[in-house]
Each structure stands twice: as C-alpha cells, then as structure tokens.
Amino acid sequence: MPPEIRVDVEFEAICRPLTDEEFQGLRSDIAERGCIDPIIVWQQEGVILDGHNRHRICRELGFPFPVKEIPFGDRHRAWIWTIDHQLHRRNLTPRERTYMIGMRLIEERRTKEQNLVPGAVHHEAGERVGNRDAGSDPSSGHFDHSKEKTRDRVATETGVSPSKVQRAARFAGAVNVLADAGGKDVRRAILSGEIPLTERDVEDLAEHPEAIRGLEDLRAAAEERKARRRPRPSTTDQDRPFIQHAIVEESIVTTQDPEDGTELLESATLTCGHEYRWKRPVVAGTTLPQSVPCTECGSGTRRPVDERRARARLDAAIDRAWAEPERREELRAFLRTYAVARTLRPGDARRAKLEEEMDRHFTLAVDVEAA
C-alpha cells in the first residue's frame, strides 16, 4: 500500500511560491474545471515534489486530484529532481532562477561531503530532465562523478558560468538563513522582488539574521539600506573631475574555494573608504587592477562623452579644411592612405606604417584642438 501523501517543508520551500493574485487565479481555475495537472509525488515516501498549491486548494475544496508517483532511491535524488524541475519553469524570475541554481550546488556539495554516491536506480517511466542524457539525470540514478569540480558540473548542467554558480550558492544560503529567522514569507518577498534588495544586501543581512523576525523587519532593513546609498553622480555635470580610486592592497580580504582550497580575492578597501567586492572568483596573487569603480560613491566611473557634440565640431573643422586648397590636398592624401590601409589585415606592419601616415595627413589637414 503506497504511503499517504504528505507535505515536506524542505521540498515545499524549494518550489516557486505563488503571489496572492496567482494563487487566487489557480483556485478559481480549479473550482471551475477541477485539477487537471497531476500532483507529483515521491513514490517511496509519499512526499509531494511538485503541486503543493494544487494539493492545498483541492483539499480545501474537497476536490479529487490526479497523482503521478516517481520512484527515487534516496532523498538526494528526489531533491535534485525537484530543483531541476523548477529550473525548467518558464515563469521563473531571474532572482528565483539564481536561487534554484544556488540550491543545486548546495545540495550537491552537501551530498559530496556525506560521501553519498547514488547507485543505479532507473526511472520507472524513463523520463529525462531537460536536455541532459541519462548519465546526469538525477531521477534515473546515474551520476557522472568524474574529477570535474562540482561547481563546474553544475554550471554545465544549468547553462551558466562557474562564478555565477558560486555567487548563486552564496545568495541561496543567505536567503535560507533569513527565511529560517523570519519565516517563509521572507523568502517569497526576496525572490519575488516584493521587497527590493540586491544580492549583496541579502548576504549582508544574513550576517545578523536575528534582526529579521518577519516581513516588517525585512522591509525596514531594505529602506534603511536604500537611504544609505549615495546617489550616483550626475553625468551632465561638466565640471565633475574624473577620479579613480586605487585599491589599498593592505586591506585585501581573501577567502578559500570550498572545492580545492584555492585562495581567492573577496574584497578590498578603496581609498575613498568604501568596500569593493569581486563579482567573480579571482585567484589571490594575481595582478590587481590599478583602479576600480566605487559602487557607493560613483568614483572611478568615467562620464560618457557627448559624442554628437564632438562629431559636430569635427565635421565643422573638416568643412573648414576642405575650403582651403592646401588642407584639402592633405585630406585627399588621408583618404587615399585610408583606402589602402583598410585592405590590409590588423597587425600587418605595412598597415601600421600607413596608419601613422594617415594620422600625419589628418593632423596637417584638420585643426584637431580647434575641433
């Protein structure tokens, strides 16, 4: 006799939450037509893997619902299948997709640490998840445990870069910490974008989860962080100087890659006093950039040039040069040299020499400083 269908809070948490509007729309549809899509259940344990909202609505309305049972050898396989199933939803927001990818890496690493090597348990229906072959299909029980890093393997299977997977795992872990402290509504508000927080905001708040006891605390923290952000400098201010702040090497913070222990650059203090965090893993000891843009005060960002105004001034200078016979001959020489140079490949020594000649002709023809 199959076990009674039940809800596991961990599996329910990994599934995409519905907004109030989406939930009411689903409820109205089920009330009118009944439950059409089956509730997917882990056969051996009776745990719902997909269809928590349909199950809840049908129970409240007293409606029957179809069930599709899928066998899995252990909790790890069921968990990975659920994550992959969620990742293939078309209505995922970018934030929700990032969270799912991060949870995939967290689960893979947790299983690796516990030395749980799945055996060969074949999927009863022979289904596949996505476009992967059976060798990496969690529901089939076949896993390719090669020497490839877990992070790289997850990146290949989810179609993103390894650094993106690493950042997603940090973000997912932070979301879980805040959800444990403030409840599942906190997770829903972060992933849906109801409360605007950057990934860095979420990670920072997770360092003190005791301060987030619910949605009101999270909303207040988001407003506080928004108020502390300095507005970006106006790009229309012609007098604003171009300043780049060099990295203070003595204040560099490093971390270790959990895969192989490689020391990676994590953050550094800029001369403006703000912190700069690397968005992708950079091995410690590599050559550091002379300067980086500060995301807090905007220093280190170059004001875009008004290209239309500069081009108009240059066109006017060329028109003036064309009106003078001597300068006109230099312009013609420039155009002839340009026509020959563009027929040669970049890097060709003859092209480099012609480009120097082009510069000389153009300088003689057009008063660049006046332009």
Contacts in CASP RR format, 6 or more apart in sequence:
PFRMAT RR
TARGET T0000
AUTHOR 0000-0000-0000
METHOD contacts of the structure
MODEL  1
MPPEIRVDVEFEAICRPLTDEEFQGLRSDIAERGCIDPIIVWQQEGVILD
GHNRHRICRELGFPFPVKEIPFGDRHRAWIWTIDHQLHRRNLTPRERTYM
IGMRLIEERRTKEQNLVPGAVHHEAGERVGNRDAGSDPSSGHFDHSKEKT
RDRVATETGVSPSKVQRAARFAGAVNVLADAGGKDVRRAILSGEIPLTER
DVEDLAEHPEAIRGLEDLRAAAEERKARRRPRPSTTDQDRPFIQHAIVEE
SIVTTQDPEDGTELLESATLTCGHEYRWKRPVVAGTTLPQSVPCTECGSG
TRRPVDERRARARLDAAIDRAWAEPERREELRAFLRTYAVARTLRPGDAR
RAKLEEEMDRHFTLAVDVEAA
2 43 0 8 1.000
2 46 0 8 1.000
2 69 0 8 1.000
3 44 0 8 1.000
3 45 0 8 1.000
3 46 0 8 1.000
4 46 0 8 1.000
5 39 0 8 1.000
5 41 0 8 1.000
5 46 0 8 1.000
5 48 0 8 1.000
5 55 0 8 1.000
5 67 0 8 1.000
6 46 0 8 1.000
6 47 0 8 1.000
6 48 0 8 1.000
7 47 0 8 1.000
7 48 0 8 1.000
7 52 0 8 1.000
7 55 0 8 1.000
8 45 0 8 1.000
8 47 0 8 1.000
8 48 0 8 1.000
10 79 0 8 1.000
11 47 0 8 1.000
11 48 0 8 1.000
11 49 0 8 1.000
11 78 0 8 1.000
11 79 0 8 1.000
11 82 0 8 1.000
12 48 0 8 1.000
12 52 0 8 1.000
13 179 0 8 1.000
13 184 0 8 1.000
13 187 0 8 1.000
14 79 0 8 1.000
14 82 0 8 1.000
14 83 0 8 1.000
14 86 0 8 1.000
14 100 0 8 1.000
14 103 0 8 1.000
15 50 0 8 1.000
15 51 0 8 1.000
15 52 0 8 1.000
15 82 0 8 1.000
15 86 0 8 1.000
16 86 0 8 1.000
16 89 0 8 1.000
16 91 0 8 1.000
16 92 0 8 1.000
16 96 0 8 1.000
16 191 0 8 1.000
17 184 0 8 1.000
17 187 0 8 1.000
17 188 0 8 1.000
17 191 0 8 1.000
17 192 0 8 1.000
18 26 0 8 1.000
18 53 0 8 1.000
19 192 0 8 1.000
23 53 0 8 1.000
26 53 0 8 1.000
26 54 0 8 1.000
26 57 0 8 1.000
27 57 0 8 1.000
27 61 0 8 1.000
30 54 0 8 1.000
30 57 0 8 1.000
30 58 0 8 1.000
30 61 0 8 1.000
30 63 0 8 1.000
31 61 0 8 1.000
34 58 0 8 1.000
34 63 0 8 1.000
35 54 0 8 1.000
35 57 0 8 1.000
35 58 0 8 1.000
35 63 0 8 1.000
35 64 0 8 1.000
35 65 0 8 1.000
35 66 0 8 1.000
36 66 0 8 1.000
37 51 0 8 1.000
37 54 0 8 1.000
37 66 0 8 1.000
38 65 0 8 1.000
38 66 0 8 1.000
38 67 0 8 1.000
38 68 0 8 1.000
39 48 0 8 1.000
39 50 0 8 1.000
39 51 0 8 1.000
39 54 0 8 1.000
39 55 0 8 1.000
39 65 0 8 1.000
39 66 0 8 1.000
39 67 0 8 1.000
39 68 0 8 1.000
40 48 0 8 1.000
40 49 0 8 1.000
40 50 0 8 1.000
40 51 0 8 1.000
40 68 0 8 1.000
40 70 0 8 1.000
40 85 0 8 1.000
41 47 0 8 1.000
41 48 0 8 1.000
41 49 0 8 1.000
41 67 0 8 1.000
41 68 0 8 1.000
41 69 0 8 1.000
41 70 0 8 1.000
42 48 0 8 1.000
42 49 0 8 1.000
42 69 0 8 1.000
42 70 0 8 1.000
42 71 0 8 1.000
42 72 0 8 1.000
42 78 0 8 1.000
43 69 0 8 1.000
43 70 0 8 1.000
43 71 0 8 1.000
43 72 0 8 1.000
43 124 0 8 1.000
44 71 0 8 1.000
44 72 0 8 1.000
44 73 0 8 1.000
45 78 0 8 1.000
46 69 0 8 1.000
47 78 0 8 1.000
48 55 0 8 1.000
49 70 0 8 1.000
49 78 0 8 1.000
49 81 0 8 1.000
49 82 0 8 1.000
49 85 0 8 1.000
50 82 0 8 1.000
50 85 0 8 1.000
50 86 0 8 1.000
54 65 0 8 1.000
55 65 0 8 1.000
57 63 0 8 1.000
58 64 0 8 1.000
58 65 0 8 1.000
70 81 0 8 1.000
70 123 0 8 1.000
70 124 0 8 1.000
70 125 0 8 1.000
70 127 0 8 1.000
70 139 0 8 1.000
71 121 0 8 1.000
71 123 0 8 1.000
71 124 0 8 1.000
72 78 0 8 1.000
72 81 0 8 1.000
72 121 0 8 1.000
72 139 0 8 1.000
73 118 0 8 1.000
73 119 0 8 1.000
73 121 0 8 1.000
73 141 0 8 1.000
74 116 0 8 1.000
74 118 0 8 1.000
76 107 0 8 1.000
76 111 0 8 1.000
76 116 0 8 1.000
76 118 0 8 1.000
77 118 0 8 1.000
77 121 0 8 1.000
77 138 0 8 1.000
77 139 0 8 1.000
77 141 0 8 1.000
79 107 0 8 1.000
80 104 0 8 1.000
80 107 0 8 1.000
80 108 0 8 1.000
80 138 0 8 1.000
81 129 0 8 1.000
81 138 0 8 1.000
81 139 0 8 1.000
83 100 0 8 1.000
83 103 0 8 1.000
83 104 0 8 1.000
83 107 0 8 1.000
84 104 0 8 1.000
84 129 0 8 1.000
84 130 0 8 1.000
84 138 0 8 1.000
85 129 0 8 1.000
86 92 0 8 1.000
86 100 0 8 1.000
87 97 0 8 1.000
87 100 0 8 1.000
87 101 0 8 1.000
87 104 0 8 1.000
87 158 0 8 1.000
88 129 0 8 1.000
88 130 0 8 1.000
92 100 0 8 1.000
93 191 0 8 1.000
93 192 0 8 1.000
93 193 0 8 1.000
95 190 0 8 1.000
95 191 0 8 1.000
95 192 0 8 1.000
95 193 0 8 1.000
96 191 0 8 1.000
96 192 0 8 1.000
98 164 0 8 1.000
98 167 0 8 1.000
98 168 0 8 1.000
98 171 0 8 1.000
98 172 0 8 1.000
98 199 0 8 1.000
99 168 0 8 1.000
99 171 0 8 1.000
99 172 0 8 1.000
99 175 0 8 1.000
99 191 0 8 1.000
100 172 0 8 1.000
101 154 0 8 1.000
101 158 0 8 1.000
101 160 0 8 1.000
101 164 0 8 1.000
101 165 0 8 1.000
101 168 0 8 1.000
101 169 0 8 1.000
101 172 0 8 1.000
102 165 0 8 1.000
102 168 0 8 1.000
102 169 0 8 1.000
102 171 0 8 1.000
102 172 0 8 1.000
102 173 0 8 1.000
103 172 0 8 1.000
104 154 0 8 1.000
104 158 0 8 1.000
105 150 0 8 1.000
105 151 0 8 1.000
105 154 0 8 1.000
105 165 0 8 1.000
105 166 0 8 1.000
105 168 0 8 1.000
105 169 0 8 1.000
105 172 0 8 1.000
106 169 0 8 1.000
106 172 0 8 1.000
106 173 0 8 1.000
108 150 0 8 1.000
108 153 0 8 1.000
108 154 0 8 1.000
109 150 0 8 1.000
109 169 0 8 1.000
109 258 0 8 1.000
112 150 0 8 1.000
117 143 0 8 1.000
117 145 0 8 1.000
118 141 0 8 1.000
118 143 0 8 1.000
119 141 0 8 1.000
120 141 0 8 1.000
120 142 0 8 1.000
121 140 0 8 1.000
121 141 0 8 1.000
122 140 0 8 1.000
122 141 0 8 1.000
123 137 0 8 1.000
123 139 0 8 1.000
123 140 0 8 1.000
123 141 0 8 1.000
126 140 0 8 1.000
127 139 0 8 1.000
128 134 0 8 1.000
128 137 0 8 1.000
128 140 0 8 1.000
129 137 0 8 1.000
129 138 0 8 1.000
129 139 0 8 1.000
132 157 0 8 1.000
134 140 0 8 1.000
134 142 0 8 1.000
135 142 0 8 1.000
135 143 0 8 1.000
135 144 0 8 1.000
136 142 0 8 1.000
136 143 0 8 1.000
136 144 0 8 1.000
136 157 0 8 1.000
144 153 0 8 1.000
149 162 0 8 1.000
149 259 0 8 1.000
149 260 0 8 1.000
150 259 0 8 1.000
151 162 0 8 1.000
151 165 0 8 1.000
151 166 0 8 1.000
151 259 0 8 1.000
152 162 0 8 1.000
154 165 0 8 1.000
155 161 0 8 1.000
155 162 0 8 1.000
155 164 0 8 1.000
155 165 0 8 1.000
158 165 0 8 1.000
160 168 0 8 1.000
161 280 0 8 1.000
162 281 0 8 1.000
163 279 0 8 1.000
163 280 0 8 1.000
163 281 0 8 1.000
166 281 0 8 1.000
167 199 0 8 1.000
167 279 0 8 1.000
167 280 0 8 1.000
170 199 0 8 1.000
170 203 0 8 1.000
171 199 0 8 1.000
171 202 0 8 1.000
171 203 0 8 1.000
173 206 0 8 1.000
174 202 0 8 1.000
174 203 0 8 1.000
174 205 0 8 1.000
174 206 0 8 1.000
175 187 0 8 1.000
175 190 0 8 1.000
175 191 0 8 1.000
175 202 0 8 1.000
175 206 0 8 1.000
176 187 0 8 1.000
177 206 0 8 1.000
177 209 0 8 1.000
178 186 0 8 1.000
178 187 0 8 1.000
178 190 0 8 1.000
178 202 0 8 1.000
178 205 0 8 1.000
178 206 0 8 1.000
178 209 0 8 1.000
178 212 0 8 1.000
178 218 0 8 1.000
179 186 0 8 1.000
179 187 0 8 1.000
180 209 0 8 1.000
181 209 0 8 1.000
181 210 0 8 1.000
181 212 0 8 1.000
181 213 0 8 1.000
181 214 0 8 1.000
182 209 0 8 1.000
182 212 0 8 1.000
182 213 0 8 1.000
182 214 0 8 1.000
182 217 0 8 1.000
182 218 0 8 1.000
183 214 0 8 1.000
185 214 0 8 1.000
185 215 0 8 1.000
186 212 0 8 1.000
186 214 0 8 1.000
186 215 0 8 1.000
186 218 0 8 1.000
188 194 0 8 1.000
189 195 0 8 1.000
189 215 0 8 1.000
189 218 0 8 1.000
189 219 0 8 1.000
190 197 0 8 1.000
190 202 0 8 1.000
190 218 0 8 1.000
195 215 0 8 1.000
195 218 0 8 1.000
195 219 0 8 1.000
195 222 0 8 1.000
196 222 0 8 1.000
196 226 0 8 1.000
197 205 0 8 1.000
197 218 0 8 1.000
197 222 0 8 1.000
197 225 0 8 1.000
200 277 0 8 1.000
201 221 0 8 1.000
201 222 0 8 1.000
201 225 0 8 1.000
204 225 0 8 1.000
205 211 0 8 1.000
205 212 0 8 1.000
205 218 0 8 1.000
205 221 0 8 1.000
211 217 0 8 1.000
211 221 0 8 1.000
212 218 0 8 1.000
212 221 0 8 1.000
229 296 0 8 1.000
230 296 0 8 1.000
230 297 0 8 1.000
230 298 0 8 1.000
232 298 0 8 1.000
232 301 0 8 1.000
233 240 0 8 1.000
233 298 0 8 1.000
233 301 0 8 1.000
233 303 0 8 1.000
234 240 0 8 1.000
235 303 0 8 1.000
235 304 0 8 1.000
237 303 0 8 1.000
240 303 0 8 1.000
242 300 0 8 1.000
242 302 0 8 1.000
242 303 0 8 1.000
243 299 0 8 1.000
243 300 0 8 1.000
244 290 0 8 1.000
244 291 0 8 1.000
244 292 0 8 1.000
244 293 0 8 1.000
244 299 0 8 1.000
244 300 0 8 1.000
245 270 0 8 1.000
245 271 0 8 1.000
245 272 0 8 1.000
245 291 0 8 1.000
245 292 0 8 1.000
245 294 0 8 1.000
245 299 0 8 1.000
245 300 0 8 1.000
246 270 0 8 1.000
246 271 0 8 1.000
246 290 0 8 1.000
246 291 0 8 1.000
247 268 0 8 1.000
247 269 0 8 1.000
247 270 0 8 1.000
247 276 0 8 1.000
247 288 0 8 1.000
247 289 0 8 1.000
247 290 0 8 1.000
247 291 0 8 1.000
247 292 0 8 1.000
248 268 0 8 1.000
248 269 0 8 1.000
248 270 0 8 1.000
248 271 0 8 1.000
249 268 0 8 1.000
249 288 0 8 1.000
251 268 0 8 1.000
251 269 0 8 1.000
252 265 0 8 1.000
252 267 0 8 1.000
252 268 0 8 1.000
252 284 0 8 1.000
253 265 0 8 1.000
253 266 0 8 1.000
253 267 0 8 1.000
253 268 0 8 1.000
254 263 0 8 1.000
254 264 0 8 1.000
254 265 0 8 1.000
254 266 0 8 1.000
254 284 0 8 1.000
255 263 0 8 1.000
255 264 0 8 1.000
255 266 0 8 1.000
256 262 0 8 1.000
256 263 0 8 1.000
256 264 0 8 1.000
257 263 0 8 1.000
257 264 0 8 1.000
257 281 0 8 1.000
262 283 0 8 1.000
263 283 0 8 1.000
263 284 0 8 1.000
264 278 0 8 1.000
264 281 0 8 1.000
264 282 0 8 1.000
264 283 0 8 1.000
264 284 0 8 1.000
265 278 0 8 1.000
265 281 0 8 1.000
265 282 0 8 1.000
265 283 0 8 1.000
265 284 0 8 1.000
265 286 0 8 1.000
266 277 0 8 1.000
266 278 0 8 1.000
267 275 0 8 1.000
267 276 0 8 1.000
267 277 0 8 1.000
267 278 0 8 1.000
268 275 0 8 1.000
268 276 0 8 1.000
268 288 0 8 1.000
269 275 0 8 1.000
269 276 0 8 1.000
270 276 0 8 1.000
270 292 0 8 1.000
270 294 0 8 1.000
270 299 0 8 1.000
272 294 0 8 1.000
272 296 0 8 1.000
272 297 0 8 1.000
272 299 0 8 1.000
274 294 0 8 1.000
274 295 0 8 1.000
274 296 0 8 1.000
274 297 0 8 1.000
275 296 0 8 1.000
276 292 0 8 1.000
276 294 0 8 1.000
276 295 0 8 1.000
291 300 0 8 1.000
292 300 0 8 1.000
293 299 0 8 1.000
293 300 0 8 1.000
293 301 0 8 1.000
294 300 0 8 1.000
313 371 0 8 1.000
314 366 0 8 1.000
314 371 0 8 1.000
316 371 0 8 1.000
317 366 0 8 1.000
317 367 0 8 1.000
317 368 0 8 1.000
317 370 0 8 1.000
317 371 0 8 1.000
318 331 0 8 1.000
318 365 0 8 1.000
318 366 0 8 1.000
320 327 0 8 1.000
320 367 0 8 1.000
321 327 0 8 1.000
321 328 0 8 1.000
321 330 0 8 1.000
321 331 0 8 1.000
321 365 0 8 1.000
321 366 0 8 1.000
321 367 0 8 1.000
322 328 0 8 1.000
322 331 0 8 1.000
327 364 0 8 1.000
327 365 0 8 1.000
327 366 0 8 1.000
328 365 0 8 1.000
330 361 0 8 1.000
330 362 0 8 1.000
330 364 0 8 1.000
330 365 0 8 1.000
331 361 0 8 1.000
331 362 0 8 1.000
331 365 0 8 1.000
331 366 0 8 1.000
333 361 0 8 1.000
334 358 0 8 1.000
334 361 0 8 1.000
334 362 0 8 1.000
334 365 0 8 1.000
337 354 0 8 1.000
337 357 0 8 1.000
337 358 0 8 1.000
337 361 0 8 1.000
338 358 0 8 1.000
340 354 0 8 1.000
341 351 0 8 1.000
341 354 0 8 1.000
341 355 0 8 1.000
341 358 0 8 1.000
344 350 0 8 1.000
344 351 0 8 1.000
344 354 0 8 1.000
345 351 0 8 1.000
362 368 0 8 1.000
END
